[in-house]
Amino acid sequence: MTGTLAVRHGVTLTPDPRRVIAKLFIPGEDAAVVRTRAGALIDRVAHLDDEETGRLLRDTFDRFGTRHRDLAGTFHHHYDLVRHRIARARDLSPTTRLLVGAYFSHEYAVESAALCNPSMVAHPDQTNLDAGQLRVAISLRQIGEGHLSSIGFATAIVGPGRRLTVADRSGPLVVGQRTGVRHRRDLLAAGLAEEDWDNEVTATVLDALPDRYDEAAFERVLGNLPPDLLSRSTGLDTLEHLRRIDAASYATTFPADTALHERVLWPATPAESNGMEDARFVRFTDESGPVYRATYTAYDGRRIATRALASTDLRRFEVTPMRGPGARNKGVALFPRTVGGRHLALCRADGETIGLTCLDGDNRWQEPTPLHAPRDSWELIQVGNCGSPIETDAGWLVLTHGVGPMRRYAVGALLLDLHRPERVVAQLPGALLSPDTADRDGYVPNVVYSCGGLVHAGELWLPYGASDARVGFATVPVAALVAAMVESPPPGGRDG
């Protein structure tokens, strides 16, 4: 039985409602023609006397100050966002301004609804470890009120052997600060091509931009466009599209003194306003050195889009869109290095088949080559990857997921040729990990799912989400897993 290969560990991560961030809160709908609820609230706060204002603010800091980093700074920021509604803002005292900011703030528990879909990579800090130990960074999909997803982290130490220690996750959370980024002209061009937005304005802008540019340079180019181009019927719409596509690339940075588990990657653009889902992290290595890369699904409430993350230290992250037919749908997973000079990724462009896609010279992910289609009974609805391929002596180890009756998710495995990943060498007959009695109940029942594991000292470490209710950990010797695989039939074929 392949199900006996994996050993579950007793250590789990569960949703912690104490993990909160302070968010902007606007009471009611701002649709009133004359007087909005926001304006009325500010008026009421402004009419409090100095003694009551000071007492309320002190009480607020006493209740919430230890739960957040720089709560006063957050109140200042939220006050700045609503001060346009104040007729005589300069007349308000500093204390009143802070209190206004407090009334326009609320706590949001980032993982109150669910915690799931982890990936695991080697941590940037490998100091102060004993022999046989590896410190790992675990990314987590955390889901709060309204089914809003963000990306969180945990830290653990694996080894020696099958020992696992997960670090404490307490402490105030910090949302990354959006910062400037050097945009890439080829990504802007790829986005325009994907949306079939090709006209004289876009061509002129692309011709004027350097390979790398910042926001100021971008706006200068737009500001210098000839009037006879902007006066065309499509001129203003084209400018809107250019700015929207350009804004899909951004950077977010965390203070240097924050611990990894305190950092929250929070939606920062309209495309991801309803969630950042299922980050698949991998430690990518080439001639320039190692860098952490990840893919995730951006969701705006109606549409999904694939995004890529890059970071050298898991403190500053650059976000860019992924373009091309290979980046459609969910579940893109990057290879940890180039293969034959090619940047490769696993994908599921058709929604049900694992494919292999390659990045072309225009930064577009090409039409995928099918690798593995729904075949066995436990995966007949759809198949996909469970994270980036893992390099082994036997080939590229690909953890898969399959969906069977009653939408039951299980984890399987494939082996790809090390030099020609288009060729599936072998597959595991049956599932490696399936929902057992302890795993089947939760926010989304009957699911075990992972966004990526790693190999340490010959052991595959597989973090997995259990029905979106908790994160568990399993291990399996790589040699035993490879030995249990059998030669794979061609894609789309059926086992007899």
C-alpha positions as CSV (number, residue, x, y, z in Angstrom):
1,M,0.0,0.0,0.0
2,T,1.5,3.4,-1.0
3,G,-0.5,5.0,1.8
4,T,1.8,3.4,4.4
5,L,4.9,5.1,2.9
6,A,4.1,8.5,4.5
7,V,4.4,9.0,8.3
8,R,2.2,11.7,9.8
9,H,3.7,13.7,12.7
10,G,1.8,14.8,15.7
11,V,2.8,18.5,15.3
12,T,0.2,20.7,13.8
13,L,-0.4,24.4,13.1
14,T,-4.0,25.5,13.8
15,P,-5.7,28.9,13.1
16,D,-5.0,31.4,15.8
17,P,-7.6,34.1,16.2
18,R,-5.1,36.2,18.2
19,R,-3.1,36.9,15.0
20,V,-4.6,40.2,14.0
21,I,-3.8,43.3,12.0
22,A,-5.2,46.8,12.3
23,K,-7.2,47.7,9.1
24,L,-9.0,50.8,7.9
25,F,-12.6,50.8,8.9
26,I,-15.2,53.0,7.1
27,P,-18.6,52.8,8.8
28,G,-21.6,52.3,6.5
29,E,-21.9,53.1,2.8
30,D,-20.5,56.3,1.6
31,A,-23.4,56.9,-0.8
32,A,-25.2,59.7,0.9
33,V,-25.5,62.9,-1.2
34,V,-25.2,65.4,1.6
35,R,-24.0,63.8,4.8
36,T,-22.1,60.5,5.1
37,R,-21.7,58.3,8.2
38,A,-18.0,58.9,8.1
39,G,-18.4,62.7,8.2
40,A,-21.0,62.4,11.0
41,L,-18.7,60.2,13.1
42,I,-15.8,62.6,12.7
43,D,-18.1,65.5,13.9
44,R,-19.1,63.5,17.0
45,V,-15.5,62.7,17.9
46,A,-14.4,66.3,17.3
47,H,-17.1,67.6,19.8
48,L,-15.7,65.5,22.7
49,D,-14.1,67.5,25.3
50,D,-10.3,67.3,25.9
51,E,-10.6,65.2,29.0
52,E,-12.9,62.6,27.4
53,T,-10.7,62.5,24.2
54,G,-7.6,61.8,26.3
55,R,-9.3,59.2,28.4
56,L,-10.7,57.3,25.3
57,L,-7.3,57.3,23.6
58,R,-5.5,56.1,26.6
59,D,-8.0,53.3,27.1
60,T,-7.7,52.3,23.4
61,F,-3.9,52.1,23.7
62,D,-4.2,50.1,26.9
63,R,-6.6,47.6,25.3
64,F,-4.8,47.2,21.9
65,G,-1.3,48.7,22.1
66,T,0.5,45.4,22.8
67,R,-1.4,43.6,20.0
68,H,0.0,45.8,17.3
69,R,3.3,47.3,16.2
70,D,3.2,51.1,16.2
71,L,-0.5,51.5,16.7
72,A,-0.1,55.2,16.9
73,G,1.4,55.3,13.4
74,T,-1.6,53.2,12.1
75,F,-4.0,55.7,13.7
76,H,-2.1,58.6,12.1
77,H,-2.3,56.9,8.7
78,H,-6.0,56.2,8.9
79,Y,-6.7,59.7,10.1
80,D,-4.8,61.0,7.0
81,L,-7.1,58.8,4.8
82,V,-10.3,60.4,6.1
83,R,-9.2,64.0,7.0
84,H,-10.6,65.3,3.7
85,R,-14.0,65.0,5.4
86,I,-13.1,67.5,8.2
87,A,-14.0,71.1,7.5
88,R,-11.3,72.5,9.8
89,A,-8.8,69.7,10.2
90,R,-6.1,72.0,11.4
91,D,-8.3,72.9,14.4
92,L,-8.1,69.4,15.7
93,S,-5.6,68.6,18.5
94,P,-3.0,65.9,17.9
95,T,-4.9,63.7,20.5
96,T,-8.2,64.2,18.6
97,R,-6.6,63.3,15.3
98,L,-5.3,60.0,16.8
99,L,-8.7,59.3,18.3
100,V,-10.3,59.9,14.9
101,G,-7.8,57.4,13.4
102,A,-8.8,54.9,16.2
103,Y,-12.5,55.1,15.3
104,F,-11.6,54.5,11.7
105,S,-9.6,51.3,12.5
106,H,-10.5,47.7,13.4
107,E,-8.8,44.5,14.1
108,Y,-8.9,41.7,11.4
109,A,-8.0,38.2,12.4
110,V,-6.1,37.0,9.3
111,E,-6.6,33.3,9.9
112,S,-9.8,33.2,11.9
113,A,-11.5,31.1,9.2
114,A,-8.8,28.7,8.0
115,L,-5.1,27.9,7.8
116,C,-4.0,25.7,4.9
117,N,-1.9,25.0,1.8
118,P,1.7,25.4,3.1
119,S,5.0,25.3,1.3
120,M,8.4,24.7,2.8
121,V,11.8,26.0,1.9
122,A,15.2,26.3,3.6
123,H,15.3,29.4,5.8
124,P,17.7,32.2,5.0
125,D,19.1,31.9,8.5
126,Q,21.0,28.6,9.2
127,T,23.0,29.8,12.2
128,N,23.0,28.2,15.7
129,L,21.9,24.7,14.6
130,D,23.0,21.3,15.7
131,A,24.3,18.6,13.4
132,G,21.6,17.2,11.2
133,Q,19.3,20.2,11.6
134,L,17.8,22.5,9.0
135,R,15.8,25.6,9.7
136,V,12.9,25.9,7.3
137,A,10.5,28.7,6.3
138,I,6.9,27.7,5.9
139,S,4.5,29.8,3.9
140,L,0.8,29.6,4.8
141,R,-2.5,30.5,3.2
142,Q,-4.4,32.2,6.0
143,I,-8.1,33.0,5.5
144,G,-10.1,35.4,7.6
145,E,-13.6,37.0,7.7
146,G,-15.2,37.2,4.2
147,H,-12.9,34.4,2.9
148,L,-10.1,36.9,2.4
149,S,-6.7,35.1,1.9
150,S,-3.3,36.5,2.6
151,I,0.2,34.9,2.9
152,G,1.7,34.3,6.3
153,F,4.8,32.4,7.5
154,A,6.0,30.1,10.2
155,T,9.5,28.9,11.1
156,A,10.5,25.4,12.1
157,I,13.6,23.1,12.5
158,V,13.7,19.7,10.9
159,G,16.1,17.0,11.9
160,P,18.1,15.2,13.0
161,G,16.1,12.3,11.7
162,R,12.3,12.9,11.8
163,R,12.4,15.5,14.6
164,L,10.3,18.6,14.0
165,T,10.1,21.7,16.1
166,V,7.8,24.6,15.1
167,A,8.8,28.0,16.5
168,D,6.3,30.0,18.5
169,R,4.2,32.3,16.3
170,S,3.2,34.9,18.9
171,G,3.9,38.6,18.6
172,P,2.3,41.5,16.7
173,L,1.8,41.1,12.9
174,V,3.1,43.5,10.4
175,V,1.7,44.1,6.9
176,G,4.4,44.9,4.4
177,Q,4.9,48.5,3.3
178,R,4.5,49.0,-0.4
179,T,7.7,50.5,-1.9
180,G,9.0,51.5,-5.3
181,V,10.2,48.9,-7.8
182,R,12.2,49.0,-11.0
183,H,9.6,48.0,-13.6
184,R,10.4,45.8,-16.6
185,R,9.5,46.9,-20.0
186,D,9.2,43.4,-21.3
187,L,6.5,42.6,-18.7
188,L,4.6,45.6,-19.6
189,A,4.8,44.6,-23.3
190,A,3.7,41.0,-22.4
191,G,0.7,42.4,-20.5
192,L,-0.4,44.6,-23.4
193,A,0.0,41.7,-25.8
194,E,-2.0,39.4,-23.6
195,E,-4.9,41.9,-23.4
196,D,-4.6,42.6,-27.2
197,W,-4.0,46.3,-26.5
198,D,-1.8,47.3,-29.4
199,N,-2.1,50.8,-30.9
200,E,-0.1,53.9,-31.6
201,V,-0.1,55.0,-28.0
202,T,1.2,51.7,-26.5
203,A,3.8,51.4,-29.3
204,T,5.0,54.9,-28.6
205,V,5.2,54.3,-24.8
206,L,7.1,51.0,-25.2
207,D,9.6,52.6,-27.6
208,A,10.3,55.4,-25.2
209,L,10.8,53.3,-22.1
210,P,14.1,51.8,-21.1
211,D,14.4,48.1,-20.2
212,R,14.1,49.1,-16.5
213,Y,12.2,52.1,-15.3
214,D,10.7,53.6,-12.1
215,E,7.3,55.3,-11.6
216,A,8.6,58.8,-12.3
217,A,10.1,57.7,-15.6
218,F,6.9,56.0,-16.6
219,E,4.8,59.1,-15.9
220,R,7.3,61.3,-17.7
221,V,6.8,59.1,-20.8
222,L,3.1,59.3,-20.5
223,G,3.2,63.1,-19.9
224,N,5.3,63.6,-23.1
225,L,2.9,61.7,-25.4
226,P,2.0,63.8,-28.5
227,P,-1.4,65.5,-28.2
228,D,-2.5,64.1,-31.5
229,L,-2.2,60.6,-30.1
230,L,-4.0,61.4,-26.9
231,S,-6.9,63.0,-28.7
232,R,-7.7,59.8,-30.5
233,S,-10.9,58.1,-29.3
234,T,-8.9,55.3,-27.6
235,G,-6.3,57.7,-26.1
236,L,-7.6,58.0,-22.5
237,D,-8.6,54.3,-22.3
238,T,-5.1,53.3,-23.4
239,L,-3.5,55.4,-20.7
240,E,-5.8,53.7,-18.1
241,H,-4.8,50.3,-19.4
242,L,-1.1,51.2,-19.3
243,R,-1.3,52.4,-15.7
244,R,-3.3,49.4,-14.6
245,I,-0.9,46.9,-16.2
246,D,2.2,48.7,-14.9
247,A,0.7,48.8,-11.4
248,A,0.5,45.0,-11.3
249,S,4.2,45.0,-10.5
250,Y,5.2,46.3,-7.1
251,A,7.4,45.7,-4.1
252,T,6.6,45.3,-0.4
253,T,9.1,45.5,2.4
254,F,9.1,44.6,6.1
255,P,11.1,46.2,8.9
256,A,14.5,44.5,9.5
257,D,13.6,43.7,13.2
258,T,10.4,41.7,12.4
259,A,10.5,38.0,12.7
260,L,9.4,35.9,9.7
261,H,6.3,34.7,11.4
262,E,5.2,38.3,12.1
263,R,5.2,39.2,8.4
264,V,1.9,39.2,6.4
265,L,1.8,39.6,2.6
266,W,-1.5,41.4,2.3
267,P,-3.5,42.2,-0.9
268,A,-2.1,45.5,-2.4
269,T,-3.7,45.8,-5.9
270,P,-7.2,45.5,-7.3
271,A,-6.4,42.2,-9.0
272,E,-5.7,40.6,-5.6
273,S,-8.3,42.5,-3.5
274,N,-10.2,39.4,-2.6
275,G,-7.1,37.3,-1.8
276,M,-3.6,36.0,-2.4
277,E,-4.0,32.3,-2.5
278,D,-1.8,29.2,-2.4
279,A,1.8,30.5,-2.6
280,R,4.2,27.9,-3.9
281,F,7.7,28.9,-2.7
282,V,10.9,27.5,-4.0
283,R,14.6,28.4,-3.5
284,F,15.8,29.1,-7.0
285,T,19.5,28.9,-7.8
286,D,21.5,30.0,-10.8
287,E,24.9,31.6,-11.5
288,S,23.8,34.8,-9.7
289,G,23.1,32.9,-6.4
290,P,20.0,31.7,-4.6
291,V,16.7,33.7,-4.5
292,Y,13.3,32.8,-3.1
293,R,10.6,32.6,-5.7
294,A,7.0,31.8,-5.5
295,T,3.8,31.9,-7.5
296,Y,0.4,32.6,-6.1
297,T,-3.2,33.2,-7.3
298,A,-4.5,36.7,-7.2
299,Y,-8.3,36.9,-6.9
300,D,-10.4,40.0,-7.2
301,G,-13.8,38.4,-6.5
302,R,-14.5,37.4,-10.1
303,R,-11.3,36.7,-11.9
304,I,-8.1,34.9,-11.1
305,A,-4.6,35.9,-12.2
306,T,-1.2,34.3,-11.6
307,R,1.5,36.3,-9.9
308,A,5.2,35.7,-9.1
309,L,7.1,36.7,-6.0
310,A,10.9,37.1,-5.7
311,S,13.0,37.8,-2.6
312,T,16.6,37.4,-1.6
313,D,15.8,37.4,2.2
314,L,12.1,36.9,2.7
315,R,11.9,40.5,3.9
316,R,11.6,42.5,0.7
317,F,9.4,40.9,-2.0
318,E,8.9,42.0,-5.6
319,V,5.6,41.0,-7.2
320,T,5.2,40.7,-11.0
321,P,2.4,39.3,-13.2
322,M,2.9,36.0,-15.1
323,R,1.8,36.1,-18.7
324,G,1.1,33.7,-21.5
325,P,-1.0,30.5,-22.1
326,G,1.1,28.5,-19.6
327,A,0.2,30.9,-16.8
328,R,-3.5,30.6,-17.2
329,N,-5.5,29.1,-14.4
330,K,-4.2,28.2,-10.9
331,G,-1.3,26.0,-9.7
332,V,1.8,27.3,-11.5
333,A,5.0,25.9,-9.8
334,L,8.5,27.0,-10.8
335,F,11.5,24.7,-11.2
336,P,14.3,25.4,-8.7
337,R,16.8,25.9,-11.5
338,T,17.0,26.2,-15.2
339,V,17.1,22.9,-17.2
340,G,19.1,23.0,-20.4
341,G,19.1,26.8,-20.1
342,R,15.3,26.9,-19.9
343,H,13.1,28.4,-17.2
344,L,10.4,25.8,-16.6
345,A,7.3,25.5,-14.6
346,L,4.5,23.1,-13.9
347,C,1.0,24.3,-14.7
348,R,-2.6,23.3,-15.1
349,A,-3.7,25.6,-17.9
350,D,-6.8,23.6,-18.9
351,G,-8.0,23.2,-15.3
352,E,-7.5,19.5,-15.0
353,T,-4.1,18.3,-16.5
354,I,-0.6,18.7,-15.2
355,G,1.5,20.4,-17.9
356,L,5.0,21.7,-18.4
357,T,5.6,25.3,-19.7
358,C,8.7,27.2,-20.7
359,L,9.4,30.9,-20.4
360,D,10.1,32.5,-23.8
361,G,12.2,35.5,-24.7
362,D,9.3,37.8,-24.4
363,N,8.6,36.8,-20.8
364,R,5.5,34.7,-21.7
365,W,4.9,31.2,-20.5
366,Q,4.4,29.1,-23.6
367,E,1.6,26.6,-24.4
368,P,2.2,23.7,-22.0
369,T,3.2,20.2,-22.8
370,P,0.8,17.7,-21.1
371,L,2.5,15.5,-18.5
372,H,-0.3,13.8,-16.6
373,A,-4.0,13.8,-17.1
374,P,-6.8,12.4,-14.7
375,R,-6.4,8.7,-14.9
376,D,-6.9,6.8,-11.7
377,S,-10.1,6.6,-9.7
378,W,-8.8,8.9,-6.9
379,E,-8.0,11.7,-9.4
380,L,-10.6,11.5,-12.2
381,I,-12.0,15.1,-11.6
382,Q,-8.7,16.9,-11.9
383,V,-5.0,16.6,-11.2
384,G,-2.4,19.3,-10.4
385,N,0.9,19.8,-8.6
386,C,1.6,20.1,-4.9
387,G,4.5,22.5,-5.3
388,S,7.7,22.9,-7.3
389,P,9.6,19.8,-8.6
390,I,12.2,18.5,-6.2
391,E,15.5,17.5,-7.7
392,T,16.7,13.9,-6.8
393,D,19.3,11.6,-8.3
394,A,16.4,9.6,-9.9
395,G,14.7,12.6,-11.5
396,W,12.4,15.5,-10.7
397,L,10.1,14.4,-8.0
398,V,6.7,16.0,-8.5
399,L,4.1,15.9,-5.7
400,T,0.6,15.9,-7.2
401,H,-2.9,16.3,-6.0
402,G,-5.9,14.5,-7.4
403,V,-9.7,15.0,-6.8
404,G,-12.0,12.0,-6.6
405,P,-15.6,11.2,-5.5
406,M,-17.2,13.7,-3.1
407,R,-14.5,16.2,-4.1
408,R,-11.9,14.3,-2.0
409,Y,-8.4,15.6,-2.4
410,A,-5.4,13.3,-2.1
411,V,-1.6,13.7,-2.7
412,G,0.3,11.5,-5.2
413,A,3.7,11.6,-6.9
414,L,5.3,11.6,-10.3
415,L,9.0,11.3,-11.5
416,L,10.2,13.4,-14.4
417,D,13.4,12.9,-16.4
418,L,16.1,15.0,-15.0
419,H,17.3,16.3,-18.3
420,R,14.1,16.1,-20.3
421,P,11.3,16.9,-17.9
422,E,8.8,16.6,-20.7
423,R,9.1,12.8,-20.1
424,V,7.3,11.2,-17.2
425,V,9.6,8.4,-16.0
426,A,7.3,6.9,-13.3
427,Q,4.4,7.5,-11.1
428,L,3.2,6.3,-7.7
429,P,0.4,3.7,-8.1
430,G,-2.3,5.3,-5.9
431,A,-2.2,8.1,-3.4
432,L,0.7,8.9,-1.1
433,L,-1.4,10.8,1.4
434,S,-5.2,10.8,1.7
435,P,-7.7,12.4,4.2
436,D,-8.0,10.0,7.2
437,T,-10.5,10.3,10.0
438,A,-8.5,13.1,11.7
439,D,-8.0,15.0,8.5
440,R,-11.4,14.9,6.8
441,D,-13.4,17.5,8.9
442,G,-12.9,21.2,8.6
443,Y,-13.6,24.4,6.8
444,V,-13.3,22.5,3.5
445,P,-13.8,18.8,4.3
446,N,-12.0,15.8,2.8
447,V,-8.9,17.6,1.6
448,V,-5.2,17.1,2.0
449,Y,-3.2,19.6,0.0
450,S,0.3,20.9,-0.1
451,C,2.0,23.8,-2.0
452,G,5.5,22.3,-1.7
453,G,7.9,20.2,0.4
454,L,11.7,19.7,0.5
455,V,14.2,16.9,1.0
456,H,16.6,16.9,3.9
457,A,19.0,14.1,4.7
458,G,17.2,11.7,2.3
459,E,13.8,12.4,3.9
460,L,10.9,14.1,2.1
461,W,9.3,16.6,4.4
462,L,5.7,17.4,3.3
463,P,3.7,20.0,5.0
464,Y,0.0,19.7,4.1
465,G,-3.3,21.4,4.8
466,A,-5.9,19.2,6.3
467,S,-9.4,20.3,5.2
468,D,-8.3,23.9,5.7
469,A,-8.7,23.4,9.4
470,R,-5.0,22.8,10.3
471,V,-1.6,22.2,8.8
472,G,0.1,18.9,9.4
473,F,3.4,17.4,8.5
474,A,4.4,14.0,7.0
475,T,7.7,12.4,6.0
476,V,8.7,9.7,3.7
477,P,12.2,8.4,2.7
478,V,12.9,9.5,-0.9
479,A,14.5,6.2,-1.8
480,A,11.4,4.3,-0.6
481,L,9.1,6.6,-2.5
482,V,11.0,6.3,-5.8
483,A,11.2,2.5,-5.3
484,A,7.4,2.3,-5.0
485,M,6.9,4.1,-8.3
486,V,6.0,2.2,-11.6
487,E,6.5,3.1,-15.2
488,S,4.0,5.7,-16.3
489,P,1.6,5.3,-19.2
490,P,1.5,8.1,-21.8
491,P,-0.6,11.2,-20.9
492,G,-4.3,10.7,-21.3
493,G,-4.0,6.9,-21.2
494,R,-5.9,4.7,-18.9
495,D,-4.6,2.0,-16.6
496,G,-5.9,-1.4,-17.5
